[in-house]
Amino acid sequence: MFPDVKSVRYLRDYQLELTFTDGVSGCIDFAPWIVGQGGVMAPLKDKSFFAQVSVNADIGTLVWPNDVDFDPEVLYAHITGQPIPGHIPEIAG
């Protein structure tokens, strides 16, 4: 089981600094997950809206006012490089 997100700090553009309940911390640039996306991700393109990120302690991850959230396992794996059990990584071609 992966730890939950404990805190988040907006840095700039689409970059956030995350700290997890086990003390691991790191920065993620969310631009690849947001720029060019539509639907529920579209409001996050507005950097002032993106900066309204917070932590929902009930689900242990990041959320925005439009209820978009990210799986904390994906965030933790991204920061640590630790694979998600049962997840088949994409093969670069």
C-alpha positions as CSV (number, residue, x, y, z in Angstrom):
1,M,0.0,0.0,0.0
2,F,1.3,3.4,-0.9
3,P,1.2,6.4,1.5
4,D,-1.3,9.2,1.1
5,V,-0.6,12.8,0.2
6,K,-0.1,14.8,3.4
7,S,0.5,18.3,2.0
8,V,0.8,20.1,-1.3
9,R,2.4,23.4,-2.2
10,Y,1.9,25.3,-5.5
11,L,5.2,26.3,-7.0
12,R,4.6,27.8,-10.5
13,D,2.9,27.0,-13.8
14,Y,1.7,23.4,-13.4
15,Q,4.3,22.4,-10.8
16,L,3.5,21.2,-7.3
17,E,5.5,20.0,-4.4
18,L,4.0,17.0,-2.6
19,T,4.7,15.5,0.8
20,F,3.4,12.0,1.6
21,T,2.5,10.6,5.0
22,D,5.8,8.5,5.1
23,G,7.9,11.7,4.7
24,V,8.8,11.3,1.1
25,S,8.5,14.6,-0.9
26,G,9.1,15.8,-4.4
27,C,8.0,18.0,-7.2
28,I,5.7,17.0,-10.1
29,D,5.1,19.0,-13.3
30,F,1.5,18.2,-14.2
31,A,1.7,19.9,-17.6
32,P,1.8,16.6,-19.5
33,W,-1.4,15.4,-17.7
34,I,-3.2,18.7,-18.3
35,V,-2.1,20.7,-21.3
36,G,-4.0,19.5,-24.4
37,Q,-6.6,17.7,-22.4
38,G,-10.3,18.5,-22.4
39,G,-13.3,17.5,-20.3
40,V,-12.8,17.7,-16.5
41,M,-9.1,18.6,-17.0
42,A,-9.9,21.7,-19.1
43,P,-10.4,24.1,-16.0
44,L,-6.9,23.1,-14.7
45,K,-5.3,24.7,-17.8
46,D,-6.0,28.1,-16.1
47,K,-3.0,28.4,-13.8
48,S,-4.9,30.4,-11.2
49,F,-7.5,27.6,-11.0
50,F,-4.7,25.0,-10.9
51,A,-3.1,26.8,-8.0
52,Q,-6.3,26.2,-6.0
53,V,-5.2,22.6,-5.4
54,S,-5.6,21.2,-1.9
55,V,-5.4,17.8,-0.1
56,N,-8.5,15.8,0.7
57,A,-7.5,13.9,3.8
58,D,-10.5,11.5,3.4
59,I,-9.1,10.2,0.1
60,G,-5.5,11.0,0.7
61,T,-4.8,12.9,-2.5
62,L,-4.9,16.2,-4.4
63,V,-8.2,17.7,-5.4
64,W,-9.4,20.9,-7.2
65,P,-12.6,22.8,-6.8
66,N,-14.1,21.0,-9.8
67,D,-13.5,17.6,-7.9
68,V,-10.7,16.5,-10.2
69,D,-8.2,14.3,-8.3
70,F,-5.2,12.2,-9.0
71,D,-4.6,8.7,-7.7
72,P,-2.1,9.0,-4.8
73,E,-0.4,5.7,-6.0
74,V,0.4,7.3,-9.3
75,L,1.7,10.5,-7.7
76,Y,3.9,8.5,-5.3
77,A,5.2,6.2,-8.0
78,H,6.0,9.3,-10.2
79,I,8.1,10.9,-7.4
80,T,9.9,7.8,-6.2
81,G,10.2,5.8,-9.4
82,Q,8.6,2.9,-7.5
83,P,6.4,0.8,-9.8
84,I,2.8,0.3,-8.9
85,P,2.1,-3.5,-8.2
86,G,0.1,-5.0,-11.0
87,H,0.7,-2.1,-13.3
88,I,2.3,-2.9,-16.7
89,P,4.6,-0.1,-17.6
90,E,4.4,1.4,-21.1
91,I,7.2,0.3,-23.5
92,A,8.9,3.1,-25.2
93,G,9.2,2.5,-29.0
